[in-house]
């Protein structure tokens, strides 16, 4: 097996012409025969016991050509790629048969996609801003209030009429033109007044009513209501009010802190919440600055990148998402069904991220992950998913993980060599001004060139 010719078809696309000699092909024909002989039935012989020569005479060696080529094809292509020196993307290859015979062997062509030749700008000394993380007291008070609401309880109110914010327990039945309509009746239904759960005007007319009251409500269904026979129609609801409930919040003090946390005082709880909020905001600020640096590198790339690279990364992102769902006892198809999203639309959401990752990896592809780096990442993922390290290694190919680790190392390298300025508020980036004319574009280019010359001097 040998590479006969390498021909460039276009950007990142090559054609390899591969030859398999007659001897190799003859051996593969016999191997194909041995794999299929038990299925061959010739009169006068038990299945699989007919002599080779007789099988060849009856069926012809051509009957085994396809299977013989399938046996030789993977190694032949791998050897040809190595011989060509091309860095080929694991993508679908276009196959074209030139000739095939037992006497001459096989001559075929495959069209392959290669990694692109790209140019990148300077990735050292990049500049980015990082917002100084701050946590206001009002943010902590809002968290405390939310905790109190989660620990509230409903208490019955008997000494006053219903008010907005109350929850009421009611029986109701709706009538249109004096006739009850489907879906308009319920008993013992709990409704929070002011929630907007019912059609406009319904909840407001319960305000001011007392426990035990029986009354009627007049409302009009919205024009866009789902049921055509009710859309835009005036109806009457007969109501009976059984109970009024009020959400009672706990007293926010040291006892509250003990009930909802491991802290003995409210001040200690607030201090802990502030510390965690500050850590979270700091992390977000660092990631934001990091993403800015990465985007600058991505924007500096010049070169035509094959769609196959984006598609591969997109598929990997979908697989990773599906794996995370699986860890939660869900599956991707169910997720898509309930989110009312097609697979194509779902994949499209990963597109910007995938393009950035592919471009960034290409920009810093010389940074490779060591065996030690890979093992550390496998152990980290095993802890994250509560799995054995060996199970994670089986689930995620080391080659793919190596790329992720390399990206992490590349980002660290960029950050170490970047100028990151801490600011109170990030500077808003202005959109590039539109060029008024071609002449203006030319002037701009010349000016930039002159600045570059001065810098070099």
N, C-alpha and C positions, 0 to 999 in steps of 0.2 A: 504494500500500500504506500502510495507516495503522492505528494503535491505536484501536479503537472504545471499549473499556472495560477498566479494571483492577479486579478484584474480589478481596478478601482472603478466602481459604478457611479459614485457620487459621494457627497458628504457623508462620512461615517458608514459607507456601504461598500462592501467588497464581494467579488465572486471568486470562489476557489474551485478550480478544476482538479478532481481527485481521481487517481487511477488505482484499481485493484488488479493485481496480476492474475493470470489464468490459473496458476497453481492454487493460490489462496482461494479463488472463487470456486474451484472444483472441490476443494476440501469443505468449503461452506455448503456446497450443494449436498454432499454426503451427510453433513451434520444436520441439514434441514430434513433430509430423507429419514434419518434415524429418529428425529423428533416427531415425525408424522407417520412413520411406517405402521404403528399399531392401529391407525385409523384407515389404512388402505385395505380394500377388500378386492381380491382377484379370484375368480372362479377356479376351484380345484385346490385352493390353498386356504389354510386357516388365516383369519385376519392377522396381518402383521408378519406372516411367515413366508410370503412370496419373495423369491430371490431379487436382489437389487437390479440385476440386468433385465429381468422380466418387467419389473416396475418401470424402469426407464424406457423400455421398448413400448410398453402400453401407454404410459402417460407422457413420456418425453421429459427430458431434463428441464425444459423450460417451465414445467409445472412447479419446480422448486426454486426458480430464480428469485422470486420476490422474497421468500423466507430466507434464502441464503444471503441476499443483500441486507436484509434486516439484521442478520447476525453480525455482519461485517461493518455495517454503517456507523455505529457509534464510535468504535475505535478508529475507523478510517478518518472520520471527521475530526476527532480529537487530535490525532497525529498531524493532520494537515494544518489545523489551526496553530499547533505548536511550531510546526515547520515554517509557517508564514510569519510568525512573530507578531501577529495581530492580537490585540486585546479585545476579545469578542464578548458582547453582551449575551447573556443567556436568554435569547429571544427565539421566536419561531424563525426557522431557516427555510428559504425558498429552494426547492429541489428541482433539478432539471436533468433528465437522463440523456446522455450523449450516445452511448452504445453499451450493449451487454450481450455476451456470448461465452460459452464454456471455453472456446478456443482462444479468444482474445482477452477475456476478463471483463472488467467493468470500467466505464469512463462516465463520470457524472459531475455535475456542478451544483454547488450550494451558494446561495447569496446570504451573507452574514452582516450583522450590524456591529460596528465597533464603537468603543469608547471614543468620545470626541476629543479633538485637539483644541484646547481652549487657552485663552490668555486671561490672566487675572491682574488686577491692579495691586498696588502695595497694600499688604495686610498688616503691616506694623506701623504703629504710630497713629492709628485711627482715633477719632474723637467721638465721644458720646457724653450725654448728660444723665446723671442719676439724681432723681428727686429725693431730697432728705425726708425720711419717713417721720411723720408726726401723728399723734393720736390725740384728738380733742376729748375733753371731759364729756361733752355732749354725746359722743359716740359710745362711751362706756355706759352712760346713763340709758341710752337707747337699748343696749344689750341687757342691762339689768331689768328694764321695763319688759322686754320680750321674755325674759326668764320668768318674771312675775306672771305674765299672761299665760305662759305654758303651765304654770302651777296654780292657776286660778280655779275657782269652783263655782258652780251654778247654784244659786240659792233662790228659793221661792219668795215672791213678793205678793203680799195679800192686802196691803193697806193703801194701795194707790192704783191709778189707771196705767195702762200700758204706755210706754214711751219709746222713742227711737233708741236703739241700742239694746233693748230688752229682747229676750227670746220668749216667744209665746207658743203655747200648745193649743192648736185649734182643730175643729172639724170644719170642712168646707165642701160645698157642692156648687158647681157652676151651671147656669141656665142661659140658653139663647132663645129668645122669643118664647120664654116659658117652658122650654123643653131642655132637660138635662143633657149635656153633651159628654162624649167619651173623654176620659182622662181628666175630668174636671172635679173629681171627688176624692177626698181622703179624710181619714179619721186619726186623731191624735198626732197630727203633723206638727213638728217643731220648726218654727220660722224665726230667724233673727231679723228684727225690724231695722230697715236701713241697709240690709245686705244686697238688695236689688235682685234677689233670687226669683221673685215673682214679677209679673208684668207691671209697668208703671201705674201708680195710683193704688195698687192693692195694699201694700204694706202701710202706706200713709193713712189709710182709712181705718186701720186697726188701732192707731194711736188714740188714746183718750178713752178706750173701752175698758170695762172692768171684768173681772173673773165672773163667769156665769152669764154674761151678756150674749144675747142672740140677735144678730143684726144682718143687714144686707150691704153689699159693696157693689157699686156700679163702676165698671171699668171698660175700656175699649182695647181690644187686642191690636198690636202694631200691624201695619200694612204688610210688613215683611215676615209675619209670623209663619212658621212652617206648615201648619194645618190650613189649607185653603178655605175650608168652610168657616174658620174662625178669624182669619186675617182681616183686620180692619173692622170687625164686628163689635157692637156693644153687647155686653153680657152682664148678668147679675150673679154674684156669689152670695150664698147664704152661709153665714159664719156662726159658730159657737165658740166662745173663748173659754178654755178650761183652766189655763195656768199661765202665770207670768213669772219669768225667771230673770235674774240679774247676775251678770258675771262679777264675782267678788274677788278682788285681787288681794294677795297676802300683804301684810305689813312688811315693807322693805327695811329690814334691820338686821342685827347680828343673828337673830334666830332664823331669819329667812336664809342668810348665807350658809348657816349650818345645815339647813334642810336641802338646799339645792347644790351644795358643793362640799369639798373636803376642808373648807376653811371655817375658822371659828368666828371671824368678824367680817362685816360688810366691807371694811376698808381693805382687808386682805384679799377678798374676792375681786374687788375692783382693781387692785394692783396686779393681780394675776391676769385678769382680762386685758388690762392695758399692755402688759408685757407681751402677751400672745398676739394682740392686735398689731403691736409695733413690729414684732418679728415677721408677721405676715406681710405687712406693708413694705418692710425692708426687703424681703424676698421678691416681692412683686417689682419693686424699684430696680433691683439688681437684674432681674430677668428682662425688664423693659430695656435697660441699657445694653444688656447682652444681645437682645434681639436687634437693637439698632446697629450694633457692630456687625452682626451677621448679615443684615440687610445691605450694609455698605459693601461687604465683600461680594455678595450675590449680585448687586448692581454693577460691580466692576467687571464681571465675567463677559468675555467676548468669545463667541464660537457657537456653532450650531449643535444643539443637544438633541439626540434621537428621542423620539416620542416613546420608544420602548423603555427608556430609563425612567421616564415619568410614570408610565403604566406599571412598571414593576414596583415602584415605590408606593403608588396608589394601592395596588393589590396588597402590599405588605401592611399598609396602614389599616385597611379594611380587616385583614386577618388579625391584627393586633387588637382592634376594637372588638371583634367577635370573640377573641380570647378573653378579654376583660369581662364581656357580658357573660361568658360561660362560667367564669369564676363567681358570678353573682346568681348563677342558676337560670340564666336567660339564654336565648339564642338570637342570632342576627335577623332571621326571617320574621320572628315574632316582633322584634323591635321595629323593623321596617313597616310591618303591618299596622302596628298601633300608632306609629308616627306618621302614617300615611305618606311614606316616601318610597320612591323606586330605588333600585340598586344604583342606577346611573346617576340619579340626583344625589344619592348618599355619597357615592365616590367623588362626585364633583366638589363636595364640601372639603375634601382633603387636598384638592388640586393645588391651591397656593402654597400650602405647607409642604407638599411633595416636591414642587418645583424648587422651593428654597432649599430643602434638604439635599436634593440631587446636585444643585449648583454648588452648594457649600462643600459637599463631599468632593466634588471634582476640583474645587479650588484648592483644597488642602489634602489631596489624596496621598501625598507622600508621608503623611503622619500615619503610621500603622499601629494597631493595637498589639501589645505583647501578650504572651500566654498568661502572664500574671494579671494583666489588665482584664482579660476575658474571664478568668476564673473569679476574680473579685466581682465582676458584673453579674456572673451567673449566681454567685452566692447572695448578692444583694436582691436579685429578682426572686430567688427561692424564699427569702425571708418575706419579701413583699407579698407573694402569692401563697405563703404558707405551704410550700411544696419542697420535695427533696431536690437537691441540686441536680442529680442525674435525670430526674423527670423534666426539669427545665431545659437541660441540655438536649434531651430528645425532642422536646416541643419546639425549640428555637434553634435553627441552624447556626453553628459557630461563625460561619462566613458572614451571615447577615448581622449577627451581634457585633462582630469585629468592626463592621462599618459604623455602627452606632457608637461604639466605644471610641473609635478614631475621631468621630465628629466631636465627642465630648472633650477629647484631648486638644483638638484643633481650636475649639472655643476657648479653652483655658489659655492656649498659646496666644490667641488674639487679645484676650483680656489682659494678660500679663504685659503685653506690649502696647496697650491702648492708653490714651489720655482720657480718663473719666472724670468729669467735673461734677461736683455735687451742687445742686441748685434747689431753691425753694419751689420753683415752678418751671416745668420744662418749656423751653422755647418752642413756639409753634412754627412748624416748617411751612414756608410759603410755597405755593405752587409755582412752578416755573412760568415766567412771563411769556406770553405768546409773541413770537417773532412777527413783525409787521410785514417784512418783505424778504426776498432772497438776498437782496443787497445787504440788509441788516445782518443776516446770518453770516455772510462772508466777512463783514467787518468784525463781528464778534470772534470768529475763528482766528483772524489775523491778530487781534488784540491778545487773545489767549496765548498764541504762539510767541508773541513778543515777551509776554510775562514769563513764559517758560524759559526763554533764552536768557533773560536777566537772572532768573533763579539759578540756572546752571553756572553762569558767570560768577 
